[in-house]
Amino acid sequence: MTFRPTYLAVAAALLVAEVAIARGYLPGAFVRNSVGDVLVIPLLYFFLRGVTKASALVALIIGLAAGCIAEILQYMHLADLLGLNKASLAAIVLGSTFSYADLLMYGIGGFLATWLDLRVLQKLQAAMVRRKHDGHDQLRPGDRS
């Protein structure tokens, strides 16, 4: 198991946002029905990147596959078949309504996660490594700690 704090910090921030959306702290049907679906794939993506050595492509595929499987289970009304209480955590996580729009939102979320990772986070991490390698993080004579 790998521990990559930058990815886990992003995943934690996304989890907080998802909980806020689910609890209704961020009101509005658009937020709940669309923004929440866009954020769920990046949440999975960054969590996977934070705890495994999965490449960006592998994390993206796993995240999108999980979203698609969830939609298929919603199409099959799995929560109802299992007799889950609609207010239970399991029923909320599984969801109850299949939607092609959700699949589109998952795709948008996957694209955004990959773009953020490859265009922003990896460049930021590379800059931090270069800075550390160049010795900029070391104290110079006369500096105080």
HELIX and SHEET records of a PDB file:
HELIX    1   1 PRO A    5  ALA A   22  1                                  18    
HELIX    2   2 ALA A   29  PHE A   30  1                                   2    
HELIX    3   3 VAL A   31  VAL A   35  3                                   5    
HELIX    4   4 GLY A   36  VAL A   51  1                                  16    
HELIX    5   5 ALA A   56  TYR A   75  1                                  20    
HELIX    6   6 LEU A   78  LEU A   81  1                                   4    
HELIX    7   7 LEU A   89  LEU A   94  1                                   6    
HELIX    8   8 TYR A  100  TRP A  115  1                                  16    
HELIX    9   9 LEU A  116  LEU A  121  3                                   6    
HELIX   10  10 GLN A  122  HIS A  133  1                                  12    
END                                                                             
